[in-house]
Amino acid sequence: MADAGQPQIYLLSDGTGITAETLARTLLTQFDGLHPGWHLRPFVRSREQLDELFARMRSGRQPALAVATFADSRLREQLRQCPIPVLDIFSDHLDQLEQVFGRKAESVSGRAHGIGDIARYDRRIEALNFTLAHDDGLATGDIGHAEVVLMGVSRSGKTPTCLYLAMNYGMFAANYPLIPEDLTGDTRLPSSLRGLRGRLLGLVISPERLADIREGRRPGSRYASLAQCRAECLAIDEFLFRERIPRLDVTHLSVEEIATRVRAELG
């Protein structure tokens, strides 16, 4: 909930509103100390619905902004009657795109986050099922189908990154955990992974950050102790070096940033 006096952001769309929300939240990261109220209004498909929203906006007393993604040109035209400032994503850019491409936009709602391309959608679902089946080394029989295999200690971000890659990019991503018992001085790469060297990537993290994450999961445990985290981080560094597996330091990276680096690493 927004603090008193904080702006209200209305996210308006004839689709899911995901694009409007993503853009709005991205832009607002540039304003420290701003804690707006968010009002998502998806699937606005009629003039009557939009008029009702305008009436609600007029009754507000706090500063407000509407961020809109309407594919329907009639609704974009109606936005001119909006009682608060509007960031109209489609109108601001479609005209220029039409000039560049030499053709008119089709004004079809919901294409960006609907099923759309059936083959691409099915690929994402298939990738997600693969990733769930290959989480934490659960299945290795068909791991050769993986496009990337992330390796790392527990709580280094392997699972959320794999799920993000599968859901957003349709990547067949698997992860293989390295537990303390696996990280002895003579540990070698498991036989199931030896043919995948070009697809292996190690995630490393600072012991301090790892301890913070684990403390939230198992407070006061040996698993979360700084000494244990230091030992595991050192052991995986040695393992990755010994096996010549590329590594990515994820200490200060979000899941989105890790996924982007993984894709860049794979070319």
N, C-alpha and C positions, 0 to 999 in steps of 0.2 A: 504494500500500500504506500502511496506517495505521502511525503510529509506535507503539512499545511503550506500552501503557497507554491508547491512544486508543480510543474506543468503536467498536463494530461495529454497523453499521446493516443490518438485514435487510429487504429490500423484497419483500413477499409479495403475490402476486396470482393470481387465476384467469384474468387476461387478460395483457396485455403488461407490466404493472408500470410503464408510463410515468407514469401519474397518481401512483402512490406515490412514485416517484423524484423527480418534479418538485416535489411538495409537500415531501418530506423535504429536498431540496437547498435549496429556498427558505427553509424554516424555519432550517436550519443556517447560512445566511448571517449570522444574527444572533449567532453565537458565534465571535468572533475566535480564531484559534489552534487551532481544532478541525480535526483531519485524520483523520476516521474511515475505517474500512474499509467498503467497500460490497459487499453481497452481494445481487445481483438474482436472485430466484427466481420467474420468471413461469410462467404456465400450470399452476399448482397446482390440480388438479381433483379430487383424492381425499383422503379422510381419511388414507390410508396415506402419501401424499406429505407431508402436513402433519406427521404423527407423526415421520417421518424427519428433517424440519427441526427439530422440537422437540428430538430427541435430539442433533443437532449443536449446537444452542444450549446445551444443558445442559453440553456438554463444554468450552465456552469459558470462559476465565478473565478476559477483559476485560469492562468494562461494555458493555451491549448494549441495543439498542432494535429492535423490529419495527415497521415501518410497513406496514399491510395494506390492500388494496383488494379485498375479496372480495364479489362480487355474490351468490354462493351463500350463502344463510342458514345452511346446515348447517356450512359452513366457518367462517363468522363465529361461530357458537356454539362450535365447537371451539377457537377462539382463546382462550377462557377458560382453556384448559389450557396456554397458552404459558408457558414457564419464565422469560421475560424480559418487561419492560414492553412494552405494545402500543399503538400509535396506530392505532386501527381506524377508518379514514375513513368507511366506509359505515355502520357501526353508530352512529357518533357523530352522523350527520346524516340518515340515511334516515328514522328515526322522526319527526323534526321535519317533514321534507318531506311525509311521508304525512299528517300532521295538517293541514298547510297546504293540500295539494292535495285532501284528502278521498278518497284512493285509495291502494291498496297498490302498493308497488314490485314490478316484475316479476321481479327477481333473475335477469337474463340476463347472462352473462359476456361480456366483450370488446366491449361496444357502443361505448365511448368511442373506441377506437383500432382497431376493426375496419372493414370496408368500410361496414357500416351502411347509411346513405342512399346508394344507388347513384348517384343523380343528383349528389349533392354530391361523392362520391368521384371520379366521372368528370370533374366540373368541375375538381377540383384537378389531376388528371393532364393534362387539356387545357391548363390554365393553365401547368403546369410545362413542357410541350412548347413552348408559345408563348414563355415566358421564355427557354428555352435557345436557341430559334431567333432571338431578338432580343437576344442578349447582345452588348454592345459594338458595337451598331449593325450587326450582321451582316446583318440583313434589314430593309428599310424599306418594302417594297411594301405590306404589310398592317399596318403599325404603327398605323394608325388604329383597330385593334381594341383597342389597349392602354388599360387603365384608368388607368395612370400610366406616365410616362416619366421616369426619373431621369437627370439630367445631372450631370457632374462630371469632375474630372481623374482620371487613372489612380490606382488604389488608394484611392479615397475611400469605398469600401463599396457601390458600385452593384450589383455582381453578387450578393454574398451577400444583400443586402436584397431584391432582386427574387426570388431563389429562395425566400427565407423567406416573402415575401408570397404567392407562388404555391402553395407547399407547404402552408402553414397556413391560408390564407384563400381559395384559389382565385382570386386576383387575376391578371389578365393584365398583368404588369409587364414593361416593356422598359427597357433603359438605353442611353444614347447617350454615348459617351466624347468628351471635348473634349481633343484633343492640342494641344501647343504651336503647331503649324502652323495650327490652327483659331482660335487665340486672338489674332489680330492686332487692331489698333485698329478696323478696319472690319468685323470678322466679324459676320455676321447669322445669324439662325436659319435652319437648313436648310429648304428648301421642304416637305419631307416632314413637318415638325413644326409648321408654321405654323397648321394647323387644330386643333392639340391644346393650345392655350395653357392651358386650364383643367385640363389633366392633366400639365403639366410641373412638375417640382420640381428645383431645383439643390441638390446636396449640396456643402457647403463644409467645409473642414478647416483647422486651423492649419498653417502651413508646417513647424513643428517636429515635430508629430505625423506629418505626411505623410512627412517625411524619415526618421523612425524606421521607419515601415512599409516604405518603399521600400528602406531600408538592409538590412532583413532579406531582401529579395527579390534585390537586385542590389548587394551591398556594394561601396563604394568607387567607384560609377559616378557619372557626371554626372547621370543620371536621379534618383539618391538624394540629390544634394547639396542643402544647405539653400538655396543661391542659386537653383538651378533650381526648387525647390519654392516659394520665395517668389515668383518670377516667375509661375509658373503660378497660384498662389492669387490673386495680385493680378489677373491677366488674367481669371480666371473670375468674380471679383467684379464687375469692370467689365462683362463680357459679360452676366451675369444682371441687373445694374442696367439696362443699355442695353435689354435685351429685356423688361424688367419680368416676369421669371420669379421666383416665390417661391423662397426659399432656406432651407435647414435646416443649421445648424451641427452637424456630427457628430463634432467633435473628441473629445468625452468620452462618446459614446454607443455602446452595444452594438448589434449587429444587431437584436436584439429591440426595443430602444428606438427605433431609427431607423424600423423598420417600424410601430411604434405611432404615432409622430409623423406618418409618411406617411399612414396611414389617417385620423388626426385632421384633417390638412390637407385631405384630400379630402372630409371631411364624411361 
